[in-house]
Amino acid sequence: MLDSIFKSTLQEIKFGYLKRKHPFKYCSLSSISEDRPIIRTVVLREMTNQHELVFFTDQRSPKIEQYKKNPHAEVLFYHPKKLWQIKVSGKVQLIKDEKRLHYYRQSVQGASTNDYKTKQTPSSVIKNPDQIEYGEDLHFAVLGLQPDSIESLQLKRPNHIRCRFKRANDWQGEFLVP
Ligand SMILES: Cc1cc2nc3c(=O)[nH]c(=O)nc-3n(C[C@H](O)[C@H](O)[C@H](O)COP(=O)(O)O)c2cc1C
């Protein structure tokens, strides 16, 4: 049973970017800044064969510095129809491999390039949204979260099913009290 839950957990995460309107397209990604947790919504772009979760961001965004200082992070997914929560925890790194960066950069097209082109630095204070200006430079960066633990909780009758899979145990699972 644990094996099949692990497989379906990975499959459901992949549906986040493979299926239109899947609730896992958007997830919550944490970071730590001066001992305080910070959380934000991001778009899941891919999960690699090594279970690395991939996100795009602006290379000037504050989370980049936060992950340099403390790479520990957690990603939270929730599927409202299936009452299914999945948590992925591990370390976040900037992806620097040129081939991979080129591959991901190609997928950013049209209006969405503006997400990485603001003249003002992300998170800087402005008087009005109309003040945002766009330059030519694409400040595109890719973050990869290497998981060391993946946890699934599905609310069901008669028993909720919560289990955890750890990289250190070769992704073998164990059940937890929900
Ligand atoms: C629906 C939605 C999707 C978002 N997707 C991303 C994303 O993929 N990457 C990203 O850096 N920020 C994304 N954001 C913006 C972040 O939530 C956050 O506001 C921004 O990254 C600044 O975060 P930071 O100051 O903690 O770095 C998204 C916001 C929303 C509402």
PDBQT file of the ligand as one rigid body, heavy atoms in Angstrom, charges set to zero:
ROOT
HETATM    1  C1  LIG A 201      -1.051  32.738  -8.489  1.00  0.00    +0.000 C 
HETATM    2  C2  LIG A 201       0.339  33.216  -8.175  1.00  0.00    +0.000 A 
HETATM    3  C3  LIG A 201       1.417  32.598  -8.771  1.00  0.00    +0.000 A 
HETATM    4  C4  LIG A 201       2.720  33.022  -8.498  1.00  0.00    +0.000 A 
HETATM    5  N1  LIG A 201       3.776  32.380  -9.073  1.00  0.00    +0.000 NA
HETATM    6  C5  LIG A 201       5.043  32.775  -8.784  1.00  0.00    +0.000 A 
HETATM    7  C6  LIG A 201       6.162  32.064  -9.308  1.00  0.00    +0.000 A 
HETATM    8  O1  LIG A 201       6.028  31.066 -10.038  1.00  0.00    +0.000 OA
HETATM    9  N2  LIG A 201       7.412  32.512  -8.984  1.00  0.00    +0.000 N 
HETATM   10  C7  LIG A 201       7.599  33.598  -8.162  1.00  0.00    +0.000 A 
HETATM   11  O2  LIG A 201       8.741  33.939  -7.903  1.00  0.00    +0.000 OA
HETATM   12  N3  LIG A 201       6.572  34.271  -7.654  1.00  0.00    +0.000 NA
HETATM   13  C8  LIG A 201       5.291  33.895  -7.933  1.00  0.00    +0.000 A 
HETATM   14  N4  LIG A 201       4.229  34.570  -7.403  1.00  0.00    +0.000 N 
HETATM   15  C9  LIG A 201       4.502  35.736  -6.547  1.00  0.00    +0.000 C 
HETATM   16  C10 LIG A 201       4.924  35.267  -5.158  1.00  0.00    +0.000 C 
HETATM   17  O3  LIG A 201       3.813  34.734  -4.458  1.00  0.00    +0.000 OA
HETATM   18  C11 LIG A 201       5.593  36.366  -4.348  1.00  0.00    +0.000 C 
HETATM   19  O4  LIG A 201       4.692  37.412  -4.135  1.00  0.00    +0.000 OA
HETATM   20  C12 LIG A 201       6.818  36.909  -5.056  1.00  0.00    +0.000 C 
HETATM   21  O5  LIG A 201       7.587  35.839  -5.556  1.00  0.00    +0.000 OA
HETATM   22  C13 LIG A 201       7.685  37.720  -4.115  1.00  0.00    +0.000 C 
HETATM   23  O6  LIG A 201       8.128  36.837  -3.122  1.00  0.00    +0.000 OA
HETATM   24  P1  LIG A 201       9.420  37.095  -2.241  1.00  0.00    +0.000 P 
HETATM   25  O7  LIG A 201       9.454  38.558  -1.953  1.00  0.00    +0.000 OA
HETATM   26  O8  LIG A 201       9.172  36.282  -1.035  1.00  0.00    +0.000 OA
HETATM   27  O9  LIG A 201      10.590  36.623  -3.017  1.00  0.00    +0.000 OA
HETATM   28  C14 LIG A 201       2.925  34.127  -7.638  1.00  0.00    +0.000 A 
HETATM   29  C15 LIG A 201       1.840  34.731  -7.022  1.00  0.00    +0.000 A 
HETATM   30  C16 LIG A 201       0.562  34.291  -7.285  1.00  0.00    +0.000 A 
HETATM   31  C17 LIG A 201      -0.597  34.986  -6.613  1.00  0.00    +0.000 C 
ENDROOT
TORSDOF 0
